[in-house]
């Protein structure tokens, strides 16, 4: 029997999540959530770019993102 995942989660409020692309120079961090309507897309709620050299750890870079929002 095939299962349709989209019908199983229909009506559930999308929980925001962090997405990040951390490179050697820049760290790009976004707060995202699934798009309303169950189309499978995502919605960007907040986005910032940081200079990695300004942070001694990933945890501190992520905390700076949280504090800015």
N, C-alpha and C positions, 0 to 999 in steps of 0.2 A: 504494500500500500504506500503510495506516495504522500508525503506530507508537504503542505504549503506553509513554510515558515512565516510568511507575511500575514496569514490569517491567524496564526497563533499569537502574534504580538500586536495585532490590530487593537487600537484603543488604549494601549499602554503608553503613558507619557514618556517621551525620549529623555533619558538621563544624560546630562552634559558629561563630556569626557575631554581630557587633555590629549592633544596630538602634538608631537614635537619632531623637528628635524634638527639634530645637533651635529654641527660640523666642526672643523678645526678653527674656523674664524667666527662664524655666526651660529646662534641658536634661534631657531624660529619656533615659537610656541603658539598654539591656538586652543581656545576653548570651543568645542564643537558639540553638536547633537544631531541625531537623526532628523531629517526633514519631516514636517507634519504631512500626513496623508499616506505614509507608508510607501512612497515611490522608490525608496532605497537610497535617496540622496542624503547629503549632510548639509548642515547649516553652520556657518562660522559665526560665533557669538563675540569673540574677541581674538585679536592677533597682534603679536609683538615680535620684533627682532632684537636680539641682544648680542653684544660682543662677548664671545666666550672668554676672552682674556680678562674680562672684568669680574669674573666669578671663579672662586677657587674650587667649586664643585657644582655638579648638576643640580643637587638639592637646593643650593643657594640661588641658582638661575631660575629654577621653577618657583621658588618662594618669591622672588622678585616679580615674576609674572602674576602670581596670586595676589600679592600686595598691591600691584598696580590696578587690579580690577576691583 
